[in-house]
Amino acid sequence: MKQKLTLVAAGVLTLGLAFGVAAPAVAQECLSKREIQQMIDNGELVQLSQAIAQSGVDGKIISSQARVCMVGGQWEWQVNVMDEYGESKPVSLPAQ
């Protein structure tokens, strides 16, 4: 029984390592707060409030967690939005 359990554990570990190697992490370039402000000042990005207004997202933005990242060749605001029930969900908004 102990030998069987050891064999199962080894198999699970092997599968986990195989999937970890087989699924490479996708690097995502995100800007610092200073870089975001510089790009907004230069007209390269829209402010978060403008992105929200343009998208029509309903809910309260948790702005302390907002960031701008390159996704598919485009800058996006990545924010969490809290709905009327207090549930939080991630939302991506165009930043250009």
Biopython code that builds the backbone (N, CA, C, O; Angstrom):
import numpy as np
from Bio.PDB.StructureBuilder import StructureBuilder

atoms = [
    (1, "MET", "N", (0.834, -1.194, 0.000)),
    (1, "MET", "CA", (0.000, 0.000, 0.000)),
    (1, "MET", "C", (0.874, 1.252, 0.000)),
    (1, "MET", "O", (0.624, 2.196, -0.749)),
    (2, "LYS", "N", (1.908, 1.248, 0.854)),
    (2, "LYS", "CA", (2.790, 2.406, 0.947)),
    (2, "LYS", "C", (3.527, 2.609, -0.375)),
    (2, "LYS", "O", (3.730, 3.739, -0.820)),
    (3, "GLN", "N", (3.928, 1.488, -0.997)),
    (3, "GLN", "CA", (4.640, 1.570, -2.265)),
    (3, "GLN", "C", (3.725, 2.142, -3.358)),
    (3, "GLN", "O", (4.170, 2.920, -4.201)),
    (4, "LYS", "N", (2.467, 1.757, -3.336)),
    (4, "LYS", "CA", (1.495, 2.246, -4.308)),
    (4, "LYS", "C", (1.271, 3.753, -4.137)),
    (4, "LYS", "O", (1.184, 4.491, -5.118)),
    (5, "LEU", "N", (1.179, 4.196, -2.886)),
    (5, "LEU", "CA", (0.987, 5.609, -2.586)),
    (5, "LEU", "C", (2.186, 6.428, -3.051)),
    (5, "LEU", "O", (2.024, 7.522, -3.591)),
    (6, "THR", "N", (3.382, 5.901, -2.842)),
    (6, "THR", "CA", (4.600, 6.579, -3.274)),
    (6, "THR", "C", (4.619, 6.704, -4.793)),
    (6, "THR", "O", (5.001, 7.743, -5.332)),
    (7, "LEU", "N", (4.206, 5.643, -5.480)),
    (7, "LEU", "CA", (4.172, 5.649, -6.938)),
    (7, "LEU", "C", (3.169, 6.689, -7.461)),
    (7, "LEU", "O", (3.459, 7.403, -8.420)),
    (8, "VAL", "N", (2.008, 6.771, -6.836)),
    (8, "VAL", "CA", (0.997, 7.755, -7.234)),
    (8, "VAL", "C", (1.518, 9.168, -6.996)),
    (8, "VAL", "O", (1.357, 10.035, -7.855)),
    (9, "ALA", "N", (2.135, 9.409, -5.854)),
    (9, "ALA", "CA", (2.676, 10.735, -5.538)),
    (9, "ALA", "C", (3.750, 11.127, -6.546)),
    (9, "ALA", "O", (3.803, 12.277, -6.983)),
    (10, "ALA", "N", (4.602, 10.180, -6.917)),
    (10, "ALA", "CA", (5.653, 10.456, -7.900)),
    (10, "ALA", "C", (5.041, 10.802, -9.253)),
    (10, "ALA", "O", (5.526, 11.696, -9.947)),
    (11, "GLY", "N", (3.976, 10.094, -9.628)),
    (11, "GLY", "CA", (3.297, 10.376, -10.891)),
    (11, "GLY", "C", (2.679, 11.759, -10.914)),
    (11, "GLY", "O", (2.776, 12.474, -11.912)),
    (12, "VAL", "N", (2.049, 12.131, -9.826)),
    (12, "VAL", "CA", (1.435, 13.459, -9.727)),
    (12, "VAL", "C", (2.501, 14.543, -9.815)),
    (12, "VAL", "O", (2.306, 15.549, -10.497)),
    (13, "LEU", "N", (3.615, 14.352, -9.140)),
    (13, "LEU", "CA", (4.714, 15.317, -9.177)),
    (13, "LEU", "C", (5.268, 15.436, -10.592)),
    (13, "LEU", "O", (5.537, 16.539, -11.067)),
    (14, "THR", "N", (5.436, 14.305, -11.260)),
    (14, "THR", "CA", (5.952, 14.312, -12.624)),
    (14, "THR", "C", (5.012, 15.060, -13.562)),
    (14, "THR", "O", (5.461, 15.861, -14.382)),
    (15, "LEU", "N", (3.718, 14.807, -13.447)),
    (15, "LEU", "CA", (2.745, 15.512, -14.280)),
    (15, "LEU", "C", (2.775, 17.011, -14.019)),
    (15, "LEU", "O", (2.707, 17.815, -14.949)),
    (16, "GLY", "N", (2.875, 17.377, -12.755)),
    (16, "GLY", "CA", (2.925, 18.796, -12.403)),
    (16, "GLY", "C", (4.130, 19.481, -13.009)),
    (16, "GLY", "O", (4.025, 20.592, -13.529)),
    (17, "LEU", "N", (5.278, 18.819, -12.944)),
    (17, "LEU", "CA", (6.488, 19.391, -13.532)),
    (17, "LEU", "C", (6.374, 19.460, -15.047)),
    (17, "LEU", "O", (6.801, 20.435, -15.665)),
    (18, "ALA", "N", (5.799, 18.428, -15.640)),
    (18, "ALA", "CA", (5.652, 18.411, -17.099)),
    (18, "ALA", "C", (4.763, 19.555, -17.570)),
    (18, "ALA", "O", (5.090, 20.237, -18.541)),
    (19, "PHE", "N", (3.650, 19.766, -16.892)),
    (19, "PHE", "CA", (2.764, 20.856, -17.293)),
    (19, "PHE", "C", (3.391, 22.211, -17.010)),
    (19, "PHE", "O", (3.161, 23.164, -17.754)),
    (20, "GLY", "N", (4.170, 22.312, -15.956)),
    (20, "GLY", "CA", (4.841, 23.572, -15.642)),
    (20, "GLY", "C", (5.838, 23.955, -16.712)),
    (20, "GLY", "O", (5.980, 25.133, -17.040)),
    (21, "VAL", "N", (6.530, 22.969, -17.261)),
    (21, "VAL", "CA", (7.505, 23.220, -18.311)),
    (21, "VAL", "C", (6.797, 23.412, -19.651)),
    (21, "VAL", "O", (7.226, 24.225, -20.470)),
    (22, "ALA", "N", (5.728, 22.675, -19.872)),
    (22, "ALA", "CA", (5.032, 22.721, -21.156)),
    (22, "ALA", "C", (4.237, 24.009, -21.340)),
    (22, "ALA", "O", (3.962, 24.402, -22.473)),
    (23, "ALA", "N", (3.867, 24.665, -20.259)),
    (23, "ALA", "CA", (3.079, 25.893, -20.350)),
    (23, "ALA", "C", (3.924, 27.075, -19.903)),
    (23, "ALA", "O", (3.889, 27.455, -18.732)),
    (24, "PRO", "N", (4.690, 27.663, -20.830)),
    (24, "PRO", "CA", (5.568, 28.764, -20.444)),
    (24, "PRO", "C", (4.771, 29.983, -19.994)),
    (24, "PRO", "O", (3.677, 30.247, -20.492)),
    (25, "ALA", "N", (5.327, 30.702, -19.064)),
    (25, "ALA", "CA", (4.672, 31.909, -18.555)),
    (25, "ALA", "C", (4.727, 32.994, -19.625)),
    (25, "ALA", "O", (5.726, 33.131, -20.331)),
    (26, "VAL", "N", (3.661, 33.752, -19.737)),
    (26, "VAL", "CA", (3.609, 34.847, -20.690)),
    (26, "VAL", "C", (3.974, 36.120, -19.938)),
    (26, "VAL", "O", (3.251, 36.562, -19.045)),
    (27, "ALA", "N", (5.097, 36.694, -20.313)),
    (27, "ALA", "CA", (5.545, 37.917, -19.655)),
    (27, "ALA", "C", (4.656, 39.073, -20.099)),
    (27, "ALA", "O", (4.271, 39.164, -21.265)),
    (28, "GLN", "N", (4.344, 39.933, -19.176)),
    (28, "GLN", "CA", (3.472, 41.061, -19.462)),
    (28, "GLN", "C", (4.191, 42.319, -19.004)),
    (28, "GLN", "O", (4.558, 42.448, -17.836)),
    (29, "GLU", "N", (4.386, 43.242, -19.932)),
    (29, "GLU", "CA", (5.060, 44.486, -19.594)),
    (29, "GLU", "C", (4.059, 45.453, -18.983)),
    (29, "GLU", "O", (3.062, 45.810, -19.611)),
    (30, "CYS", "N", (4.331, 45.873, -17.754)),
    (30, "CYS", "CA", (3.478, 46.853, -17.083)),
    (30, "CYS", "C", (4.312, 48.078, -16.741)),
    (30, "CYS", "O", (5.515, 47.981, -16.502)),
    (31, "LEU", "N", (3.665, 49.215, -16.721)),
    (31, "LEU", "CA", (4.337, 50.485, -16.462)),
    (31, "LEU", "C", (4.333, 50.832, -14.982)),
    (31, "LEU", "O", (3.439, 50.436, -14.234)),
    (32, "SER", "N", (5.359, 51.587, -14.575)),
    (32, "SER", "CA", (5.383, 52.128, -13.215)),
    (32, "SER", "C", (4.420, 53.313, -13.170)),
    (32, "SER", "O", (4.002, 53.819, -14.211)),
    (33, "LYS", "N", (4.076, 53.746, -11.982)),
    (33, "LYS", "CA", (3.166, 54.894, -11.838)),
    (33, "LYS", "C", (3.757, 56.141, -12.501)),
    (33, "LYS", "O", (3.030, 56.930, -13.105)),
    (34, "ARG", "N", (5.069, 56.313, -12.387)),
    (34, "ARG", "CA", (5.741, 57.461, -13.011)),
    (34, "ARG", "C", (5.646, 57.374, -14.539)),
    (34, "ARG", "O", (5.367, 58.373, -15.202)),
    (35, "GLU", "N", (5.878, 56.191, -15.091)),
    (35, "GLU", "CA", (5.785, 56.013, -16.542)),
    (35, "GLU", "C", (4.361, 56.266, -17.040)),
    (35, "GLU", "O", (4.161, 56.869, -18.094)),
    (36, "ILE", "N", (3.379, 55.801, -16.276)),
    (36, "ILE", "CA", (1.978, 56.037, -16.645)),
    (36, "ILE", "C", (1.706, 57.534, -16.723)),
    (36, "ILE", "O", (1.121, 58.012, -17.695)),
    (37, "GLN", "N", (2.132, 58.278, -15.697)),
    (37, "GLN", "CA", (1.876, 59.717, -15.670)),
    (37, "GLN", "C", (2.581, 60.421, -16.819)),
    (37, "GLN", "O", (2.011, 61.324, -17.430)),
    (38, "GLN", "N", (3.821, 60.020, -17.124)),
    (38, "GLN", "CA", (4.550, 60.632, -18.235)),
    (38, "GLN", "C", (3.836, 60.385, -19.562)),
    (38, "GLN", "O", (3.741, 61.288, -20.394)),
    (39, "MET", "N", (3.335, 59.167, -19.761)),
    (39, "MET", "CA", (2.646, 58.848, -21.012)),
    (39, "MET", "C", (1.299, 59.566, -21.109)),
    (39, "MET", "O", (0.871, 59.932, -22.204)),
    (40, "ILE", "N", (0.634, 59.767, -19.980)),
    (40, "ILE", "CA", (-0.610, 60.551, -19.975)),
    (40, "ILE", "C", (-0.291, 61.999, -20.329)),
    (40, "ILE", "O", (-0.971, 62.607, -21.155)),
    (41, "ASP", "N", (0.758, 62.553, -19.695)),
    (41, "ASP", "CA", (1.162, 63.935, -19.959)),
    (41, "ASP", "C", (1.541, 64.145, -21.427)),
    (41, "ASP", "O", (1.307, 65.218, -21.984)),
    (42, "ASN", "N", (2.131, 63.112, -22.054)),
    (42, "ASN", "CA", (2.543, 63.194, -23.457)),
    (42, "ASN", "C", (1.398, 62.886, -24.425)),
    (42, "ASN", "O", (1.581, 62.949, -25.641)),
    (43, "GLY", "N", (0.225, 62.554, -23.895)),
    (43, "GLY", "CA", (-0.919, 62.249, -24.739)),
    (43, "GLY", "C", (-0.907, 60.844, -25.326)),
    (43, "GLY", "O", (-1.686, 60.541, -26.229)),
    (44, "GLU", "N", (-0.026, 59.983, -24.818)),
    (44, "GLU", "CA", (0.075, 58.612, -25.333)),
    (44, "GLU", "C", (-0.950, 57.675, -24.695)),
    (44, "GLU", "O", (-1.307, 56.652, -25.280)),
    (45, "LEU", "N", (-1.420, 58.022, -23.503)),
    (45, "LEU", "CA", (-2.420, 57.226, -22.785)),
    (45, "LEU", "C", (-3.545, 58.132, -22.315)),
    (45, "LEU", "O", (-3.347, 59.328, -22.103)),
    (46, "VAL", "N", (-4.734, 57.546, -22.155)),
    (46, "VAL", "CA", (-5.839, 58.296, -21.552)),
    (46, "VAL", "C", (-5.840, 58.036, -20.051)),
    (46, "VAL", "O", (-5.393, 56.986, -19.588)),
    (47, "GLN", "N", (-6.346, 59.001, -19.304)),
    (47, "GLN", "CA", (-6.451, 58.822, -17.861)),
    (47, "GLN", "C", (-7.469, 57.734, -17.558)),
    (47, "GLN", "O", (-8.350, 57.449, -18.368)),
    (48, "LEU", "N", (-7.337, 57.134, -16.389)),
    (48, "LEU", "CA", (-8.234, 56.058, -15.983)),
    (48, "LEU", "C", (-9.685, 56.529, -15.999)),
    (48, "LEU", "O", (-10.564, 55.800, -16.458)),
    (49, "SER", "N", (-9.944, 57.733, -15.505)),
    (49, "SER", "CA", (-11.326, 58.242, -15.470)),
    (49, "SER", "C", (-11.911, 58.340, -16.877)),
    (49, "SER", "O", (-13.093, 58.063, -17.081)),
    (50, "GLN", "N", (-11.091, 58.732, -17.840)),
    (50, "GLN", "CA", (-11.551, 58.829, -19.227)),
    (50, "GLN", "C", (-11.803, 57.435, -19.809)),
    (50, "GLN", "O", (-12.790, 57.227, -20.514)),
    (51, "ALA", "N", (-10.919, 56.486, -19.519)),
    (51, "ALA", "CA", (-11.094, 55.111, -20.007)),
    (51, "ALA", "C", (-12.379, 54.500, -19.451)),
    (51, "ALA", "O", (-13.084, 53.772, -20.151)),
    (52, "ILE", "N", (-12.676, 54.803, -18.187)),
    (52, "ILE", "CA", (-13.898, 54.292, -17.556)),
    (52, "ILE", "C", (-15.124, 54.900, -18.226)),
    (52, "ILE", "O", (-16.076, 54.192, -18.554)),
    (53, "ALA", "N", (-15.094, 56.222, -18.427)),
    (53, "ALA", "CA", (-16.230, 56.913, -19.045)),
    (53, "ALA", "C", (-16.494, 56.394, -20.458)),
    (53, "ALA", "O", (-17.646, 56.211, -20.852)),
    (54, "GLN", "N", (-15.426, 56.158, -21.215)),
    (54, "GLN", "CA", (-15.572, 55.684, -22.594)),
    (54, "GLN", "C", (-16.099, 54.256, -22.663)),
    (54, "GLN", "O", (-16.804, 53.896, -23.606)),
    (55, "SER", "N", (-15.757, 53.441, -21.661)),
    (55, "SER", "CA", (-16.135, 52.025, -21.700)),
    (55, "SER", "C", (-17.522, 51.769, -21.124)),
    (55, "SER", "O", (-18.146, 50.751, -21.425)),
    (56, "GLY", "N", (-18.002, 52.692, -20.296)),
    (56, "GLY", "CA", (-19.309, 52.507, -19.676)),
    (56, "GLY", "C", (-19.329, 51.467, -18.573)),
    (56, "GLY", "O", (-20.386, 50.921, -18.254)),
    (57, "VAL", "N", (-18.180, 51.188, -17.991)),
    (57, "VAL", "CA", (-18.106, 50.214, -16.897)),
    (57, "VAL", "C", (-18.909, 50.727, -15.720)),
    (57, "VAL", "O", (-18.805, 51.894, -15.341)),
    (58, "ASP", "N", (-19.710, 49.845, -15.147)),
    (58, "ASP", "CA", (-20.546, 50.208, -14.011)),
    (58, "ASP", "C", (-19.966, 49.584, -12.754)),
    (58, "ASP", "O", (-19.697, 48.383, -12.728)),
    (59, "GLY", "N", (-19.775, 50.367, -11.729)),
    (59, "GLY", "CA", (-19.230, 49.883, -10.472)),
    (59, "GLY", "C", (-18.145, 50.807, -9.968)),
    (59, "GLY", "O", (-17.788, 51.783, -10.626)),
    (60, "LYS", "N", (-17.629, 50.496, -8.811)),
    (60, "LYS", "CA", (-16.599, 51.318, -8.186)),
    (60, "LYS", "C", (-15.226, 50.747, -8.528)),
    (60, "LYS", "O", (-14.943, 49.575, -8.279)),
    (61, "ILE", "N", (-14.384, 51.597, -9.099)),
    (61, "ILE", "CA", (-13.026, 51.189, -9.447)),
    (61, "ILE", "C", (-12.169, 51.202, -8.194)),
    (61, "ILE", "O", (-12.180, 52.170, -7.434)),
    (62, "ILE", "N", (-11.435, 50.136, -7.985)),
    (62, "ILE", "CA", (-10.470, 50.080, -6.887)),
    (62, "ILE", "C", (-9.156, 50.580, -7.472)),
    (62, "ILE", "O", (-8.338, 49.797, -7.954)),
    (63, "SER", "N", (-8.964, 51.904, -7.423)),
    (63, "SER", "CA", (-7.872, 52.545, -8.159)),
    (63, "SER", "C", (-6.492, 52.263, -7.591)),
    (63, "SER", "O", (-5.503, 52.381, -8.314)),
    (64, "SER", "N", (-6.393, 51.896, -6.328)),
    (64, "SER", "CA", (-5.070, 51.637, -5.758)),
    (64, "SER", "C", (-4.417, 50.425, -6.412)),
    (64, "SER", "O", (-3.201, 50.253, -6.329)),
    (65, "GLN", "N", (-5.219, 49.585, -7.063)),
    (65, "GLN", "CA", (-4.688, 48.401, -7.724)),
    (65, "GLN", "C", (-4.622, 48.569, -9.239)),
    (65, "GLN", "O", (-4.293, 47.615, -9.946)),
    (66, "ALA", "N", (-4.923, 49.748, -9.747)),
    (66, "ALA", "CA", (-4.922, 49.980, -11.189)),
    (66, "ALA", "C", (-3.499, 49.971, -11.720)),
    (66, "ALA", "O", (-2.574, 50.475, -11.084)),
    (67, "ARG", "N", (-3.345, 49.383, -12.908)),
    (67, "ARG", "CA", (-2.045, 49.391, -13.564)),
    (67, "ARG", "C", (-2.261, 49.407, -15.066)),
    (67, "ARG", "O", (-3.342, 49.077, -15.552)),
    (68, "VAL", "N", (-1.224, 49.793, -15.798)),
    (68, "VAL", "CA", (-1.273, 49.810, -17.258)),
    (68, "VAL", "C", (-0.266, 48.789, -17.760)),
    (68, "VAL", "O", (0.915, 48.839, -17.418)),
    (69, "CYS", "N", (-0.757, 47.853, -18.584)),
    (69, "CYS", "CA", (0.093, 46.787, -19.113)),
    (69, "CYS", "C", (-0.117, 46.655, -20.615)),
    (69, "CYS", "O", (-1.181, 46.977, -21.143)),
    (70, "MET", "N", (0.926, 46.171, -21.292)),
    (70, "MET", "CA", (0.861, 45.904, -22.727)),
    (70, "MET", "C", (0.212, 44.540, -22.932)),
    (70, "MET", "O", (0.717, 43.524, -22.453)),
    (71, "VAL", "N", (-0.904, 44.524, -23.642)),
    (71, "VAL", "CA", (-1.624, 43.278, -23.921)),
    (71, "VAL", "C", (-1.931, 43.244, -25.416)),
    (71, "VAL", "O", (-2.647, 44.106, -25.926)),
    (72, "GLY", "N", (-1.402, 42.270, -26.100)),
    (72, "GLY", "CA", (-1.661, 42.147, -27.538)),
    (72, "GLY", "C", (-1.214, 43.356, -28.335)),
    (72, "GLY", "O", (-1.844, 43.709, -29.332)),
    (73, "GLY", "N", (-0.135, 43.994, -27.909)),
    (73, "GLY", "CA", (0.386, 45.156, -28.621)),
    (73, "GLY", "C", (-0.305, 46.467, -28.288)),
    (73, "GLY", "O", (-0.003, 47.492, -28.899)),
    (74, "GLN", "N", (-1.225, 46.456, -27.331)),
    (74, "GLN", "CA", (-1.958, 47.663, -26.932)),
    (74, "GLN", "C", (-1.845, 47.871, -25.427)),
    (74, "GLN", "O", (-1.823, 46.905, -24.663)),
    (75, "TRP", "N", (-1.776, 49.126, -25.003)),
    (75, "TRP", "CA", (-1.776, 49.420, -23.570)),
    (75, "TRP", "C", (-3.196, 49.312, -23.043)),
    (75, "TRP", "O", (-4.141, 49.803, -23.661)),
    (76, "GLU", "N", (-3.336, 48.659, -21.889)),
    (76, "GLU", "CA", (-4.644, 48.506, -21.248)),
    (76, "GLU", "C", (-4.558, 48.873, -19.776)),
    (76, "GLU", "O", (-3.586, 48.549, -19.093)),
    (77, "TRP", "N", (-5.589, 49.551, -19.302)),
    (77, "TRP", "CA", (-5.755, 49.729, -17.863)),
    (77, "TRP", "C", (-6.283, 48.414, -17.323)),
    (77, "TRP", "O", (-7.272, 47.890, -17.837)),
    (78, "GLN", "N", (-5.650, 47.875, -16.307)),
    (78, "GLN", "CA", (-6.138, 46.674, -15.636)),
    (78, "GLN", "C", (-6.538, 47.087, -14.231)),
    (78, "GLN", "O", (-5.703, 47.500, -13.425)),
    (79, "VAL", "N", (-7.822, 46.968, -13.952)),
    (79, "VAL", "CA", (-8.371, 47.435, -12.680)),
    (79, "VAL", "C", (-9.318, 46.384, -12.108)),
    (79, "VAL", "O", (-9.749, 45.465, -12.804)),
    (80, "ASN", "N", (-9.624, 46.542, -10.849)),
    (80, "ASN", "CA", (-10.666, 45.739, -10.210)),
    (80, "ASN", "C", (-11.869, 46.638, -10.003)),
    (80, "ASN", "O", (-11.737, 47.781, -9.565)),
    (81, "VAL", "N", (-13.040, 46.116, -10.321)),
    (81, "VAL", "CA", (-14.287, 46.863, -10.189)),
    (81, "VAL", "C", (-15.157, 46.164, -9.154)),
    (81, "VAL", "O", (-15.366, 44.952, -9.211)),
    (82, "MET", "N", (-15.658, 46.951, -8.206)),
    (82, "MET", "CA", (-16.555, 46.407, -7.183)),
    (82, "MET", "C", (-17.991, 46.732, -7.576)),
    (82, "MET", "O", (-18.336, 47.890, -7.813)),
    (83, "ASP", "N", (-18.827, 45.689, -7.642)),
    (83, "ASP", "CA", (-20.226, 45.911, -8.006)),
    (83, "ASP", "C", (-21.056, 46.278, -6.778)),
    (83, "ASP", "O", (-20.523, 46.408, -5.676)),
    (84, "GLU", "N", (-22.360, 46.444, -6.977)),
    (84, "GLU", "CA", (-23.250, 46.872, -5.892)),
    (84, "GLU", "C", (-23.353, 45.866, -4.758)),
    (84, "GLU", "O", (-23.797, 46.207, -3.662)),
    (85, "TYR", "N", (-22.942, 44.615, -5.016)),
    (85, "TYR", "CA", (-22.997, 43.571, -3.988)),
    (85, "TYR", "C", (-21.670, 43.425, -3.246)),
    (85, "TYR", "O", (-21.538, 42.582, -2.359)),
    (86, "GLY", "N", (-20.687, 44.251, -3.613)),
    (86, "GLY", "CA", (-19.382, 44.184, -2.969)),
    (86, "GLY", "C", (-18.447, 43.165, -3.592)),
    (86, "GLY", "O", (-17.351, 42.929, -3.083)),
    (87, "GLU", "N", (-18.877, 42.559, -4.696)),
    (87, "GLU", "CA", (-18.045, 41.586, -5.406)),
    (87, "GLU", "C", (-17.046, 42.340, -6.280)),
    (87, "GLU", "O", (-17.397, 43.325, -6.928)),
    (88, "SER", "N", (-15.815, 41.875, -6.292)),
    (88, "SER", "CA", (-14.771, 42.502, -7.087)),
    (88, "SER", "C", (-14.430, 41.610, -8.272)),
    (88, "SER", "O", (-14.329, 40.391, -8.136)),
    (89, "LYS", "N", (-14.254, 42.233, -9.443)),
    (89, "LYS", "CA", (-13.857, 41.463, -10.617)),
    (89, "LYS", "C", (-12.847, 42.272, -11.422)),
    (89, "LYS", "O", (-12.927, 43.500, -11.467)),
    (90, "PRO", "N", (-11.889, 41.582, -12.065)),
    (90, "PRO", "CA", (-10.903, 42.289, -12.884)),
    (90, "PRO", "C", (-11.518, 42.748, -14.204)),
    (90, "PRO", "O", (-12.325, 42.041, -14.809)),
    (91, "VAL", "N", (-11.124, 43.942, -14.637)),
    (91, "VAL", "CA", (-11.613, 44.517, -15.890)),
    (91, "VAL", "C", (-10.427, 45.142, -16.617)),
    (91, "VAL", "O", (-9.567, 45.768, -15.996)),
    (92, "SER", "N", (-10.386, 44.971, -17.931)),
    (92, "SER", "CA", (-9.363, 45.611, -18.760)),
    (92, "SER", "C", (-10.029, 46.673, -19.619)),
    (92, "SER", "O", (-11.075, 46.437, -20.224)),
    (93, "LEU", "N", (-9.409, 47.848, -19.663)),
    (93, "LEU", "CA", (-9.943, 48.982, -20.423)),
    (93, "LEU", "C", (-8.862, 49.503, -21.363)),
    (93, "LEU", "O", (-7.698, 49.567, -20.969)),
    (94, "PRO", "N", (-9.209, 49.878, -22.591)),
    (94, "PRO", "CA", (-8.213, 50.457, -23.496)),
    (94, "PRO", "C", (-7.612, 51.718, -22.881)),
    (94, "PRO", "O", (-8.331, 52.563, -22.348)),
    (95, "ALA", "N", (-6.292, 51.837, -22.960)),
    (95, "ALA", "CA", (-5.609, 52.993, -22.373)),
    (95, "ALA", "C", (-5.098, 53.952, -23.441)),
    (95, "ALA", "O", (-4.493, 54.972, -23.113)),
    (96, "GLN", "N", (-5.331, 53.641, -24.703)),
    (96, "GLN", "CA", (-4.830, 54.499, -25.781)),
    (96, "GLN", "C", (-5.961, 55.168, -26.516)),
    (96, "GLN", "O", (-5.723, 55.927, -27.456)),
]
sb = StructureBuilder()
sb.init_structure("model")
sb.init_model(0)
sb.init_chain("A")
sb.init_seg("    ")
for serial, (resi, resn, name, xyz) in enumerate(atoms, 1):
    if name == "N":
        sb.init_residue(resn, " ", resi, " ")
    sb.init_atom(name, np.array(xyz, "f"), 0.0, 1.0, " ", f" {name:<3s}", serial, name[0])
structure = sb.get_structure()
